Amino acid sequence: MRITIQQDKCIGAGLCVLGAEDVFDQREEDGIVVLLDPNPPAEREAAIREAAATCPVLAIEVEADNR
């Protein structure tokens, strides 16, 4: 899967971190989302998609890996 983050859209709600803290974190200074693991294991896909879906501004996009 490919994860894209639009940091300029992020409002720092932190819901993504609650859903997948091993993949997402927040910057200390402003709470903006950061991607910790650009290649997470496939078994985390459901949690990652749920975390992205809970973002109030949809700043996280998850796409299937077409390899």
QUILIN-V694099 format. One line per field, one symbol per residue. phi: phi as a letter, one per 20 degrees, with the letter a starting at -180 (. if undefined). burial: b if it has 16 or more other C-alpha atoms within 10 Angstrom, else e. Layout:
phi: ???
burial: ???
This chain:
phi: .ddcddffefdmfnffffebfeddbcfffbmffceecfcffgfegffffffffeffdledcdcfeee
burial: bebebeeeebebbbbbbebbbebbbbeeeeebbbbeeeeeeeeeeeebbebbbbbbeebbebeeeee
